[in-house]
Each structure stands twice: as C-alpha cells, then as structure tokens.
Amino acid sequence: MALALERLIAGTPIPYAGNRVSLVSAELAARFQPGDHLLVEQTSGELLLIPVADQQAAAVAIERAQLAFKAMSAVSDADISRFFDLFALRLESAETWALIEAANLADIEKAKARGRSTTRLFANEAMRRDMIAGLRAWRDAAPTRGKVLSCVEHDGWKVEQVMAPLGIVAFVFEGRPNVFADAAGVLRTGNTAVLRIGSDALGTAQAIVSHALNPALSEAGLPVGAVSLVESVNHAAGWAMFADRRLSLAVARGSGRAVSQLGSIAQQAGTDVSLHGTGGAWLIANHDADAERFSSVVRNSLDRKVCNTLNVCLIHRDRAAQLVPLFLAALQEAGAARGQACKLHVVEGSESYLPADWLSASVEVYRAEGYRTEKQVEPLPENQLGREWEWEETPEVSLKIVDDLDHGFGLFNSYSPQFTVSLISESAQAHAHFYEQVNAPFVGNGITRWVDGQYALNKPELGLSNWENGRLFARSAILSGDGVFTVRSRMTQTDLGVKR
C-alpha cells in the first residue's frame, strides 16, 4: 500500500545511486509541507523540494499539452501553417508589440533591481524580426507528418516506415523572451510544447501568450494548450515538469549546473533529453595558419556573447611570435566595436608571449552589476580552460600556447565542453587529422559563430547539444522542430493468400 509523504525528519538518510545516501537537513525538514514532493537527483544526491503549488503549475500545463496532442491528430497541415502565419502577423502588429514591449520593459527593470544580467532580455526590433522570420520559416516548411521514409516490398504485402508525431516536448529556457518562435516549431510535426521561462522574462512571455500566441492558436483552429506556459517563477516548477513521465522529450537551454541537473531529472524519469549545458567555442591555430585568416576569424567570432562565441584560443608555439599580436589586436577591435575594453585569461606558462603593457594594464569591464576595474590579463590554471566566460559587453577569452596540433586536440578533448572547435591551417592532412581526433559535434575551419540552426541549416533551432555527456544517438546536435518525430511501421497486404 502506497503512503503519501507527510513530513520530513532532519537527519533521515535518503538513498540514491544504489548504495549512497543524502541526509535530510533541518532547513529542508522545516520547509516541507504536506502535499510537497521530494525529488532525489540521482547523480549528485541533491534533495530537491517541490512545493505543491509548483507541482500543480507543471501538472496543469502538461495536462493541457497532453489533451492538445490528442486533438492535433485532427488538425490539418494547412491549419498548422495558418497558425504560424497568424502568430507572425500578430507580432508584426504595432498594437500587439506595444503591449509585449511594455511587459518587457517591466521585466528589465525588475531584473536590474535584482542585479541580474539583461543582455539577452531585451525584446528589441532585431529579436522581433528574428521571431517573425522563424515563424514564417515554419509556415513555409514542407509538412512531414505521414511522410514515408522507406518501403520494403514483399510478395503480396509491403511495410512502410512512416514519420509520426512524438508527443509532448518540454522546454526550460533561460531568460530570453523570443523562445516561443523556437518552441512552436514542434507543432509543425504535430507535437505539442510546454515551456518554463526564467523568472526574468516571465512577464514578457505571458504577454506574448496573451496577445499573440493564444489568439493565433484559436483563430487557426488549433487546440488550446498546444503550446503551454508553466505559470511559475520558481526553479522547482522546472524540476516538476522534467520529472513528469508523460513527456516525450525534454529540452534544457542555458548553461552550467542547472542544465545538467534538469537533464539528470528527466533521464531518471526515462525521458529523452536535449541538453546544451556549457558553451564556448575553441579555436586552434596550427604552425601553417594563414595570418590574415586567423585574425579575421578571431575578430568575427567575438561580435557578441552567445554559446558559439570564441572562448578559448590555442596558438602553435612556432607561430606565437607572429599570431599572438594579431590575436590581441583582433580582441581589442572586438571590444572597441562595442565601445568597450577587452579581457584576457592566459594559461600559466604562456604569459611570456604577451607584451608588458598588457600584463600591467587595468581596464573597465562591464559586468551584470555594472562596470568594475579589473586586471586586463589574469592567470588561468590549465584545468580551467573549459570555463565559459559569460561576458556582458566586454569581450573575454582565454589563451594558451601549445606545442603542436596533438597537444591542442588533447586540451580540447580533456577540458572543453566538447561543443565546437575550428582549426586554422593550410594543410588538408591536418584538417583530416583534426576531424578524426577532436570529440566535438561541430567542427570547422573558420568563424565559430556559424553554430546556429537557423543560420547554418536555414531553419529555427530548438536547441544545441554539446557532447559533455556523450554523443547523441542517431541525430544531429542541432535539434529542430522537424526533427522531433517518431517512426511508425505500416503494413499493407494485397494478397489474401500470404502466410507467415
């Protein structure tokens, strides 16, 4: 007989990972109320308290998405296309956008008051254009529900492999207000979506739902709840959502511990995941690197801070005397283009290649809390090369001088999040060796900023995955809406005399 957990007692051992235990703290025991849920994250053993209100907020959104998924089978592809068009038209409306913009300004003021970063929070005109373009790309995308992937003919019968909707796709996004255009892409293949947005952007998200998303769903004849928002500002609502076994896919966007924690929660519930985690691009300059190409790649990979921005540069020792000055000049240019200085972290042992004025200089670095005076160059332990610099306005990168190409590959495979890396070399043999040796889903020979689904594949992306947690089964590290499907097998018998 199953009993409900009514209280927690401080010091109680809670087992996890087979033979390990976490102890209930006095603080956790005091916070627990009847109806709350206790979740044990099986990787770390962390005890996560989900208040009943957050559990219900997630459950309501998922139930709506579940009902909507059943109804989507009766919705035509033309109706889905019409939804994307109507959503885009509402975002184009000056009246609608004014309401969204007002909510966004309120979010920004609240975030600033809490000392939070607002770099990605602004719902500016460029973001609006990108959302509209993404929705219209889905409108114009070829429908794939029911597409026959293959057919095997037998005497008197055949078996077809047919694309079909997967189910409910759950998203946890960081504080970016433009995510609806991304997440709504799963409707193209007949799926439904449920989202939790970071508290910094929740007001903007609610305005988009009220003034653009829901009206477009209703007018197009799609079920309410086809795209549902979890109405909670608490992280616990995201935990509750990802722990729900009704999900078919869980997508976590963002970086750091929060993403890996969410992924672990979904995986222990048996749900497939798409995780981003740590970002930051790496660049390796070989001994035969073209100097002009190298300089251009550095400069054009530092235009703004996103996951595919240049984060670590490795330069072959034989070319350091020539390329380090070009690297520093490109870094300065990237800062100057934003009206900023620049910040460099140099791995201990590589400082000798830097000019004395860099090593002694102090600069104003713009952080989330405002400008701070910092050393322009700071030492970095080699084992910290994988740290992603989440800069606001002041470009920030790491530098190390390497002995040869294999040294660079080893550093990337050991310390990077195994996300994206570019090699600057004139040797086809070096590039072939590079492709075989680096453990990354995204490899190139130029700018790092190409790693973006919409930019690279001309379709809105739902998320990028690194290989921190291993390679992905049978799919690209770019997840797009038309890539969220399952495959059904359909047999057609034409000869009644067929026997097994």
C-alpha positions in Angstrom: 0.0 0.0 0.0 1.5 3.3 -1.1 1.5 6.1 1.5 1.9 9.8 0.9 4.9 11.6 2.4 3.5 13.9 5.1 6.7 15.2 6.8 10.5 15.1 6.7 12.7 14.4 9.7 16.1 16.1 9.9 18.9 13.5 9.7 16.8 10.9 7.8 19.1 9.1 5.3 17.7 9.1 1.7 19.3 6.5 -0.6 20.4 7.3 -4.1 22.6 5.8 -6.8 22.2 2.4 -5.3 24.3 2.4 -2.2 24.7 6.1 -1.3 22.7 8.3 1.0 21.9 12.0 1.5 20.7 13.3 4.8 17.7 15.5 5.2 18.8 18.8 6.6 17.0 20.7 9.3 16.2 23.5 6.9 14.7 21.1 4.3 12.6 19.4 7.0 11.3 22.7 8.2 10.3 23.8 4.7 8.4 20.6 3.8 4.7 20.8 3.9 2.1 18.1 3.3 1.5 17.8 -0.4 5.0 18.8 -1.3 7.2 16.5 -3.4 10.7 15.4 -2.6 12.9 14.6 -5.6 16.3 13.0 -5.3 18.7 13.9 -8.1 20.4 10.6 -8.7 23.7 11.9 -10.0 24.6 14.2 -7.1 22.2 13.0 -4.4 20.8 16.5 -4.0 17.4 16.6 -2.3 15.0 18.9 -4.2 11.8 20.2 -2.6 9.0 20.8 -5.0 6.2 22.8 -3.3 2.7 21.7 -4.1 1.9 24.9 -6.0 4.9 24.4 -8.3 4.0 20.7 -8.8 0.4 21.7 -9.7 1.6 24.5 -12.1 3.7 22.0 -14.0 1.0 19.3 -14.0 -1.7 21.7 -15.3 0.5 22.8 -18.2 1.4 19.2 -19.1 -2.2 18.1 -18.9 -3.2 20.8 -21.3 -0.4 19.8 -23.7 -1.5 16.2 -23.4 -5.1 16.9 -24.3 -3.9 19.2 -27.1 -1.6 16.4 -28.5 -4.6 14.1 -28.8 -6.5 16.8 -30.7 -3.7 17.6 -33.0 -4.3 14.4 -35.0 -7.5 16.0 -36.3 -5.7 19.3 -37.3 -4.6 19.7 -40.9 -1.2 20.7 -42.0 -2.8 23.7 -43.6 -4.2 24.8 -40.2 -0.8 24.4 -38.7 0.7 26.6 -41.4 -2.0 29.1 -40.8 -1.2 29.2 -37.1 2.5 30.1 -37.8 1.3 32.9 -40.2 -1.2 34.3 -37.7 1.4 34.3 -34.9 3.8 36.2 -37.1 1.2 38.7 -38.1 0.3 39.4 -34.5 3.9 40.1 -33.7 4.1 42.4 -36.7 1.1 44.4 -35.3 2.3 47.6 -33.8 -0.6 47.5 -31.2 0.3 43.9 -30.1 4.0 44.6 -30.0 3.5 47.7 -27.8 1.8 45.5 -25.2 4.7 43.0 -25.3 7.3 45.8 -25.2 5.7 47.3 -22.1 5.8 43.9 -20.4 9.4 43.5 -21.4 10.5 46.9 -20.1 8.9 46.0 -16.7 10.9 42.7 -16.8 14.1 44.5 -17.5 13.6 47.0 -14.6 12.9 44.1 -12.2 16.0 42.2 -13.4 18.2 45.3 -13.0 16.8 45.8 -9.5 17.9 42.3 -8.6 21.4 42.8 -10.2 20.6 40.3 -12.9 22.1 40.3 -16.5 19.7 41.9 -19.0 21.9 41.3 -22.1 19.5 38.7 -23.7 16.4 40.0 -22.1 15.6 42.9 -24.4 12.8 42.3 -26.8 14.2 44.7 -29.3 13.4 45.1 -33.0 16.0 42.6 -34.2 14.6 40.0 -31.9 11.1 40.7 -33.1 12.3 40.3 -36.8 14.0 37.0 -35.9 10.9 35.7 -34.3 8.7 36.6 -37.2 11.2 35.1 -39.7 11.4 31.9 -37.7 7.6 31.5 -37.6 7.3 32.1 -41.3 10.1 29.6 -42.0 7.9 27.0 -40.2 4.9 28.2 -42.1 6.7 27.5 -45.4 8.4 24.3 -44.3 7.1 21.1 -46.0 4.8 19.1 -43.8 6.3 15.8 -42.7 3.5 14.0 -40.8 2.8 10.8 -42.7 5.9 11.1 -44.8 7.0 7.6 -46.0 10.7 7.2 -45.1 11.2 3.8 -46.7 9.2 0.9 -48.1 10.1 -2.8 -48.2 8.1 -4.7 -50.8 7.2 -8.4 -50.3 5.2 -10.8 -52.4 1.6 -9.7 -51.7 2.4 -7.2 -49.0 4.7 -4.3 -48.0 5.9 -2.4 -45.0 6.3 1.3 -44.9 8.3 3.3 -42.3 6.2 6.5 -41.7 7.1 9.7 -39.8 4.6 10.4 -37.0 4.4 12.9 -34.1 6.4 12.2 -31.0 4.2 13.7 -28.2 4.8 16.4 -25.6 8.1 18.4 -25.8 9.1 20.2 -22.6 11.4 23.2 -22.6 13.2 25.1 -19.9 14.6 28.3 -21.3 16.9 30.9 -19.6 15.6 34.5 -19.5 15.1 35.1 -23.2 11.6 36.3 -24.4 11.8 35.1 -28.0 11.7 31.4 -27.3 8.1 30.8 -28.4 9.1 31.1 -32.0 11.6 28.3 -31.4 9.4 26.0 -29.3 6.4 26.4 -31.5 8.3 24.7 -34.3 7.4 21.3 -32.8 3.8 21.9 -33.9 5.0 21.5 -37.5 5.3 17.8 -37.0 2.1 17.5 -34.9 3.7 17.7 -31.4 2.8 20.0 -28.6 5.0 22.0 -26.3 5.1 23.0 -22.7 7.6 25.7 -21.5 9.0 27.2 -18.4 10.7 30.6 -18.9 13.2 32.0 -16.5 11.7 34.5 -14.0 13.5 37.4 -15.6 11.4 37.1 -18.8 8.2 35.6 -17.4 6.2 38.8 -17.8 7.2 39.2 -21.4 6.4 35.5 -22.0 2.9 35.9 -20.5 2.3 39.0 -22.7 3.3 37.0 -25.9 1.0 34.2 -24.9 -2.0 36.5 -24.2 -1.6 38.9 -27.1 -0.1 36.8 -29.9 0.2 33.0 -29.2 -3.2 32.1 -27.9 -5.2 34.3 -30.3 -3.3 32.7 -33.2 -4.0 29.2 -31.9 -7.7 30.0 -31.6 -8.1 31.6 -35.0 -6.2 28.8 -36.7 -8.4 26.2 -35.1 -5.6 24.5 -33.1 -6.3 23.2 -29.6 -5.7 25.5 -26.6 -2.7 24.2 -24.8 -0.8 23.2 -28.0 1.9 25.5 -26.6 1.5 25.9 -22.8 3.4 28.1 -20.4 4.1 26.9 -16.8 2.9 29.8 -14.7 5.6 29.8 -12.0 8.7 31.8 -11.4 10.3 29.0 -9.3 13.0 26.6 -10.4 11.0 23.9 -8.7 8.4 24.1 -11.4 11.0 23.1 -13.9 12.1 20.2 -11.8 8.5 19.0 -11.5 8.0 19.4 -15.3 11.1 17.4 -16.2 10.2 14.7 -13.7 6.8 14.0 -15.4 6.8 10.7 -17.3 4.2 12.0 -19.8 6.9 13.9 -21.6 8.4 12.5 -24.8 11.4 14.9 -25.0 12.9 17.4 -22.5 14.9 20.3 -23.8 17.0 22.4 -21.5 18.6 25.6 -22.8 21.1 27.6 -20.9 24.4 26.6 -19.3 26.1 25.2 -16.2 24.8 23.1 -13.3 21.2 24.0 -13.8 21.1 22.4 -17.2 22.9 19.2 -16.2 20.6 18.9 -13.1 17.5 19.2 -15.3 18.8 16.6 -17.7 19.5 14.2 -14.9 16.0 14.6 -13.6 14.5 13.9 -17.0 16.7 11.0 -17.6 15.9 9.3 -14.3 12.2 9.6 -15.3 13.0 7.8 -18.5 12.6 10.8 -20.8 15.0 11.5 -23.7 16.8 14.9 -23.4 18.4 17.5 -25.5 20.9 19.5 -23.3 23.0 22.4 -24.0 25.0 22.9 -20.8 28.3 24.7 -21.1 29.1 26.6 -24.3 32.1 28.4 -25.6 33.9 27.9 -28.9 37.6 26.9 -29.3 40.0 28.0 -32.0 43.3 26.3 -32.8 45.9 28.0 -35.0 48.4 25.5 -36.5 52.0 26.2 -37.4 50.9 26.8 -41.0 47.9 29.1 -40.2 47.3 31.9 -42.6 47.8 35.1 -40.5 45.1 37.1 -42.2 42.5 34.3 -42.0 43.4 33.8 -38.3 42.9 37.5 -37.4 39.6 37.7 -39.3 38.2 34.6 -37.6 39.1 35.8 -34.1 37.5 39.2 -34.8 34.4 37.8 -36.4 33.9 35.2 -33.7 33.6 37.9 -30.9 30.8 40.1 -32.1 28.6 39.3 -29.1 28.3 36.8 -26.3 26.3 33.7 -27.2 27.1 30.0 -26.8 29.2 29.8 -30.0 31.3 32.9 -29.3 35.1 32.3 -29.3 36.1 31.4 -25.7 39.5 29.7 -25.9 42.3 30.3 -28.4 45.2 27.8 -28.8 48.2 29.0 -30.8 51.1 26.8 -32.1 54.3 27.8 -30.3 56.2 28.1 -33.6 53.8 30.9 -34.7 53.2 32.5 -31.4 55.5 35.5 -32.0 53.5 36.5 -35.1 50.0 35.4 -34.2 49.7 36.5 -30.6 50.0 40.2 -31.5 47.3 39.6 -34.2 45.1 37.8 -31.7 45.4 40.7 -29.2 44.7 43.3 -31.9 41.6 41.4 -33.0 40.4 41.1 -29.4 40.9 44.9 -28.9 38.9 45.6 -32.2 36.1 43.4 -30.9 35.9 45.4 -27.7 36.2 48.8 -29.5 33.3 47.8 -31.8 31.2 47.7 -28.7 32.7 50.8 -27.1 34.5 48.5 -24.6 37.9 47.3 -23.5 38.7 43.6 -23.5 39.7 40.9 -21.0 42.2 38.1 -21.4 42.8 35.0 -19.3 46.2 33.4 -20.1 47.1 29.9 -19.0 50.1 29.8 -16.7 53.3 29.4 -18.8 52.0 31.4 -21.8 52.4 34.8 -20.2 55.9 35.4 -21.8 54.3 35.8 -25.2 52.3 38.8 -24.0 53.6 42.4 -24.1 54.4 44.0 -20.8 51.8 46.8 -21.2 49.0 44.1 -21.4 50.3 42.3 -18.3 50.4 45.5 -16.2 47.2 47.2 -17.5 43.9 47.6 -15.7 40.6 48.0 -17.7 36.9 48.8 -17.0 35.0 45.5 -17.5 31.2 45.7 -17.8 29.6 43.0 -15.6 25.9 42.3 -14.8 26.1 44.6 -11.8 27.9 47.4 -13.8 31.5 48.5 -14.6 34.3 47.1 -12.5 38.0 47.9 -12.6 40.0 44.6 -13.3 43.4 43.5 -14.5 43.3 43.2 -18.2 45.2 39.9 -18.1 44.7 37.3 -15.4 46.4 33.9 -15.0 44.3 30.8 -15.6 45.1 27.2 -14.4 45.1 24.8 -17.4 42.4 22.7 -15.9 40.1 25.8 -16.0 40.3 26.1 -19.8 36.8 24.8 -20.1 35.3 27.7 -18.2 32.8 29.7 -20.3 33.2 33.4 -19.9 29.6 34.8 -19.7 30.6 38.3 -20.6 28.1 41.1 -20.9 29.6 43.8 -23.2 33.4 43.4 -22.7 34.8 40.6 -24.8 36.5 38.0 -22.7 38.6 35.0 -23.8 41.3 32.5 -22.7 44.7 31.9 -24.4 47.2 29.1 -24.4 50.3 28.4 -26.4 50.5 24.7 -27.5 53.5 22.6 -28.6 51.8 21.0 -31.6 48.4 20.1 -33.0 48.0 16.9 -30.9 48.7 19.0 -27.8 45.8 21.2 -28.8 43.5 18.3 -29.5 44.3 16.8 -26.1 43.5 20.0 -24.3 40.2 20.3 -26.2 39.1 16.7 -25.5 40.2 17.0 -21.8 38.9 20.4 -20.8 36.3 21.7 -23.2 32.6 21.1 -23.1 33.1 19.3 -26.4 30.9 21.7 -28.3 32.6 23.5 -31.2 36.1 24.0 -32.5 37.8 25.5 -35.5 41.2 24.8 -37.0 43.2 27.4 -38.9 45.6 25.5 -41.1 46.5 25.4 -44.8 47.0 21.6 -44.7 44.3 19.2 -45.9 46.1 16.4 -44.0 46.0 18.5 -40.8 42.2 19.1 -41.2 41.6 15.4 -41.8 43.6 14.5 -38.7 41.7 17.3 -36.8 38.3 16.0 -37.8 39.2 12.5 -36.6 40.8 13.4 -33.3 38.6 16.2 -31.8 35.5 14.9 -30.0 33.0 17.6 -31.0 29.7 17.7 -32.9 30.6 21.0 -34.6 34.0 21.4 -36.4 35.1 24.0 -38.9 37.9 25.9 -40.5 36.6 29.5 -39.9 34.4 31.6 -37.7 32.8 29.8 -34.7 29.6 31.7 -34.9 28.2 29.5 -37.6 27.0 27.0 -35.0 23.3 28.0 -35.1 20.4 26.0 -36.5 18.7 28.9 -38.2 22.0 30.3 -39.6 23.5 27.0 -40.7 20.5 25.0 -41.7 18.0 27.7 -42.6 15.5 26.5 -40.0 14.8 27.6 -36.4 16.6 25.5 -33.8 15.1 24.2 -30.6 18.5 23.7 -29.0 22.2 22.9 -29.5 23.8 20.0 -27.6 27.4 19.6 -26.7 29.0 16.2 -26.0 29.8 16.8 -22.3 27.5 13.9 -21.5 28.4 11.7 -24.5 27.5 11.5 -28.2 23.8 11.6 -29.3 22.0 8.6 -30.7 21.1 8.9 -34.4 20.7 12.6 -34.5 22.5 15.9 -35.1 23.5 18.1 -32.2 21.2 20.7 -33.8 17.6 20.0 -32.7 15.0 21.5 -34.9 11.2 21.2 -34.9 11.0 19.0 -37.9 13.5 16.6 -36.2 11.1 15.8 -33.4 9.2 12.7 -34.6 8.9 9.0 -34.2 8.6 6.3 -36.8 5.6 4.0 -37.2 5.6 0.9 -39.3 2.6 0.3 -41.6 1.8 -3.0 -43.3 -0.4 -3.2 -46.4 -1.4 -6.6 -47.6 -2.7 -7.0 -51.2 -2.7 -10.8 -51.5 -5.0 -12.7 -49.1 -3.1 -15.9 -49.5 0.0 -14.5 -47.8 1.1 -16.7 -44.9 3.9 -16.3 -42.3 
